[in-house]
Amino acid sequence: MKILLLNPNTSTAMTERISTEAAGALAPDTDLTAITAIRGLPYIASRAEAQLAGSTVLEMLAEHRRGYDAAIIAAFGDPGLIAARELFDLPVIGMAEAAMHTACMLGQRFAIVTFSPTLLPWYEDAVALAGLGARCSALRAVRVGFRSVTEVQHELEAEIAELIQRTIREDGADVVVLAGAPLTGLAKRLRAEISVPLVDPLAAALGQAQALVRLAPAPARAGRFARPGAKATAGLAPALARWIEHREEPG
């Protein structure tokens, strides 16, 4: 099994970190390839930035997807997820959606905890898109500044742990999702001191991707996720243009 992991921001350091963390969640027969966006932003923190990243995700999939059994978008707000599922013929998994659905299998209500208030509106949209507003007890963010997004989980570990305890106590969360690719791996370190399950979105996405590949679903040929008909394009990345114009066959 081969999985393609897409980092839709330009941080190679983040790609290296999530690749290292991913190794522990892979079955022996699973190979993972991680790639980094060649244009965009060093990290994604708003809905406007997510829109830009979403188009990059489509370009990355158009160019690199061949030979892979599934793809993962390695940004918690799932930029480009719905469009990618509509366009391409392999399972595409978003970290936010995978984490939230995993949380729903571990408890009745989940909370989302992240490292910056700027992220909250985008993450609220992700909850709504997944149709899980009734299951989400709270979205909370640490209100303390940080120096480096690649080191934020270490800089703010104590504050994040305290916020998790607060959302369990005050919001009635049965499960807590640690949101944001920069927090990948933190759930393992905090697990022993937290009284409810913690969900690492990358681990959840890897688990869901491997499960979907083993289920071997057929690509949609009708309905909301059937591939759109051919359309002329102008100025798009060449691989994406070929795919949208149906000058490249599935496979």
C-alpha positions as CSV (number, residue, x, y, z in Angstrom):
1,M,0.0,0.0,0.0
2,K,1.3,3.5,-0.9
3,I,0.0,6.6,0.7
4,L,0.8,10.2,-0.5
5,L,0.9,12.8,2.3
6,L,0.5,16.4,1.1
7,N,1.8,19.3,3.2
8,P,0.0,22.2,1.7
9,N,2.3,24.8,3.3
10,T,5.9,25.5,2.3
11,S,7.6,24.4,5.5
12,T,9.9,21.4,4.8
13,A,10.7,21.3,8.5
14,M,7.0,20.5,9.2
15,T,6.9,17.9,6.5
16,E,9.9,16.2,8.0
17,R,8.3,16.3,11.5
18,I,5.0,14.8,10.4
19,S,6.8,12.2,8.3
20,T,8.8,11.1,11.4
21,E,5.7,10.9,13.5
22,A,3.8,9.0,10.8
23,A,6.2,6.1,10.8
24,G,4.7,4.7,14.1
25,A,1.2,4.6,12.6
26,L,2.0,2.7,9.4
27,A,1.3,-1.0,8.9
28,P,4.3,-3.1,7.8
29,D,3.0,-3.2,4.2
30,T,2.4,0.6,4.0
31,D,4.8,3.0,2.4
32,L,4.4,6.8,2.9
33,T,5.7,9.6,0.7
34,A,5.5,13.1,2.0
35,I,5.7,16.2,-0.3
36,T,5.7,19.9,0.5
37,A,4.0,22.7,-1.4
38,I,6.3,24.7,-3.6
39,R,4.3,27.9,-3.3
40,G,2.0,29.4,-0.7
41,L,2.6,30.1,3.0
42,P,4.9,28.7,5.8
43,Y,1.8,27.7,7.8
44,I,-1.9,28.1,7.3
45,A,-3.9,30.0,9.9
46,S,-7.0,31.6,8.3
47,R,-9.8,30.8,5.9
48,A,-8.2,33.0,3.2
49,E,-4.9,31.1,3.5
50,A,-6.9,27.9,3.4
51,Q,-8.4,28.8,0.1
52,L,-5.0,29.4,-1.4
53,A,-3.7,26.1,0.1
54,G,-6.7,24.3,-1.3
55,S,-5.8,25.2,-4.9
56,T,-2.2,24.0,-4.2
57,V,-3.6,20.7,-2.9
58,L,-5.3,20.1,-6.2
59,E,-2.1,20.9,-8.1
60,M,-0.1,18.6,-6.0
61,L,-2.6,15.7,-6.4
62,A,-2.8,16.3,-10.2
63,E,1.0,16.0,-10.5
64,H,1.9,13.4,-7.9
65,R,-1.1,11.0,-7.3
66,R,-0.3,8.3,-9.8
67,G,0.9,5.1,-8.2
68,Y,-0.6,5.9,-4.8
69,D,-3.6,4.2,-3.2
70,A,-4.7,7.1,-1.0
71,A,-3.7,10.7,-0.2
72,I,-3.8,12.7,3.1
73,I,-4.0,16.5,3.3
74,A,-1.8,17.3,6.3
75,A,-3.5,20.4,7.5
76,F,-6.2,20.3,10.2
77,G,-8.7,22.5,8.4
78,D,-8.7,20.1,5.4
79,P,-8.0,22.7,2.6
80,G,-9.2,21.5,-0.7
81,L,-10.7,18.3,0.6
82,I,-14.1,18.3,-1.0
83,A,-12.8,19.5,-4.4
84,A,-10.1,16.9,-4.3
85,R,-12.6,14.1,-3.7
86,E,-14.7,15.5,-6.5
87,L,-11.8,15.6,-9.0
88,F,-9.7,12.6,-8.3
89,D,-10.2,8.9,-8.3
90,L,-8.4,7.8,-5.1
91,P,-9.5,8.2,-1.4
92,V,-8.5,11.6,-0.1
93,I,-8.4,12.0,3.7
94,G,-8.4,15.2,5.7
95,M,-6.8,15.3,9.1
96,A,-9.7,17.3,10.7
97,E,-12.5,15.1,9.3
98,A,-10.6,11.9,10.3
99,A,-9.8,13.2,13.8
100,M,-13.4,14.3,14.5
101,H,-14.9,11.0,13.2
102,T,-12.4,9.1,15.3
103,A,-13.3,11.1,18.3
104,C,-17.0,10.3,17.7
105,M,-16.1,6.6,18.0
106,L,-14.5,7.2,21.4
107,G,-17.1,9.3,23.1
108,Q,-20.4,11.2,22.7
109,R,-18.9,14.8,22.6
110,F,-15.5,16.0,21.6
111,A,-13.6,19.2,22.1
112,I,-11.0,20.7,19.8
113,V,-7.9,22.3,21.4
114,T,-5.4,24.3,19.4
115,F,-2.5,26.7,19.8
116,S,-3.8,30.0,18.3
117,P,-7.1,31.9,18.4
118,T,-6.6,32.8,14.7
119,L,-7.3,29.2,13.8
120,L,-10.7,29.0,15.4
121,P,-13.0,30.4,12.7
122,W,-11.4,28.1,10.1
123,Y,-11.7,25.1,12.4
124,E,-15.3,26.0,13.2
125,D,-16.0,25.8,9.4
126,A,-14.3,22.3,9.4
127,V,-16.7,21.1,12.1
128,A,-19.7,22.4,10.2
129,L,-18.5,20.9,6.9
130,A,-18.2,17.5,8.6
131,G,-21.8,17.9,10.0
132,L,-20.6,17.4,13.6
133,G,-21.6,20.6,15.3
134,A,-23.9,18.7,17.7
135,R,-21.1,16.4,18.8
136,C,-18.5,19.2,19.3
137,S,-18.7,20.6,22.9
138,A,-16.1,23.4,22.4
139,L,-13.3,24.8,20.3
140,R,-10.6,26.3,22.5
141,A,-7.2,27.9,21.8
142,V,-4.3,28.9,24.0
143,R,-4.2,32.7,24.4
144,V,-0.4,32.9,24.7
145,G,2.0,33.9,22.0
146,F,4.7,31.6,20.7
147,R,8.1,32.2,18.9
148,S,8.2,29.3,16.4
149,V,5.3,27.4,14.8
150,T,7.5,24.3,14.4
151,E,8.3,24.3,18.1
152,V,5.0,25.5,19.4
153,Q,4.0,22.2,21.0
154,H,7.1,22.4,23.2
155,E,6.8,26.1,23.9
156,L,3.1,25.8,24.9
157,E,2.9,22.2,26.2
158,A,2.0,23.2,29.8
159,E,-0.6,25.7,28.6
160,I,-2.2,23.2,26.2
161,A,-2.3,20.5,28.9
162,E,-4.1,23.0,31.2
163,L,-6.6,24.0,28.5
164,I,-7.4,20.3,27.9
165,Q,-8.1,19.8,31.5
166,R,-10.4,22.9,31.5
167,T,-12.4,21.8,28.5
168,I,-12.9,18.3,30.1
169,R,-14.1,20.0,33.3
170,E,-16.1,22.9,31.9
171,D,-17.3,21.7,28.5
172,G,-18.0,18.1,29.3
173,A,-15.7,16.8,26.6
174,D,-15.5,13.0,26.4
175,V,-12.6,13.2,23.9
176,V,-10.2,15.9,23.0
177,V,-8.7,16.5,19.5
178,L,-5.3,18.3,19.4
179,A,-5.7,20.4,16.3
180,G,-3.0,21.7,14.0
181,A,-0.2,19.9,12.2
182,P,2.4,21.6,14.5
183,L,0.9,19.7,17.5
184,T,1.4,16.3,15.8
185,G,2.9,13.9,18.4
186,L,1.9,15.9,21.4
187,A,-1.1,13.5,22.3
188,K,1.4,10.7,23.0
189,R,3.3,12.8,25.5
190,L,0.2,14.1,27.3
191,R,-1.8,10.8,27.3
192,A,-0.7,9.7,30.8
193,E,-1.8,12.9,32.5
194,I,-5.2,13.4,30.7
195,S,-8.3,11.5,31.9
196,V,-10.1,11.2,28.5
197,P,-8.9,9.9,25.1
198,L,-6.7,12.3,23.1
199,V,-6.8,12.2,19.3
200,D,-3.8,13.0,17.2
201,P,-5.2,14.0,13.7
202,L,-2.3,12.7,11.8
203,A,-2.6,9.2,13.4
204,A,-6.3,9.3,12.8
205,A,-5.9,10.2,9.1
206,L,-3.3,7.5,8.6
207,G,-5.5,4.9,10.2
208,Q,-8.5,6.0,8.1
209,A,-6.4,6.0,4.9
210,Q,-5.1,2.5,5.4
211,A,-8.6,1.3,6.3
212,L,-10.1,2.8,3.2
213,V,-7.5,1.3,0.9
214,R,-8.2,-2.1,2.4
215,L,-12.0,-1.6,1.8
216,A,-11.1,-1.0,-1.9
217,P,-14.1,1.4,-2.7
218,A,-14.9,2.0,-6.3
219,P,-14.5,5.6,-7.5
220,A,-17.8,7.6,-7.7
221,R,-19.4,7.4,-11.2
222,A,-22.5,9.3,-10.2
223,G,-23.7,11.6,-7.4
224,R,-22.0,14.5,-5.8
225,F,-18.5,13.2,-6.1
226,A,-18.5,12.1,-9.7
227,R,-15.7,13.6,-11.7
228,P,-17.0,16.7,-13.5
229,G,-17.1,16.8,-17.3
230,A,-14.2,18.2,-19.4
231,K,-13.8,21.9,-19.4
232,A,-11.3,24.3,-21.1
233,T,-8.9,26.0,-18.8
234,A,-6.5,28.9,-18.9
235,G,-3.4,29.6,-16.8
236,L,-3.7,26.5,-14.5
237,A,-0.7,24.3,-13.5
238,P,-0.2,21.9,-16.5
239,A,-1.0,18.7,-14.7
240,L,-4.2,20.1,-13.2
241,A,-5.2,21.5,-16.6
242,R,-4.7,18.2,-18.3
243,W,-6.9,16.5,-15.7
244,I,-9.7,19.0,-15.7
245,E,-9.7,19.0,-19.5
246,H,-9.8,15.1,-19.5
247,R,-6.6,14.9,-21.5
248,E,-5.3,12.4,-18.9
249,E,-7.1,9.2,-18.1
250,P,-7.8,7.9,-14.5
251,G,-5.3,5.5,-13.1
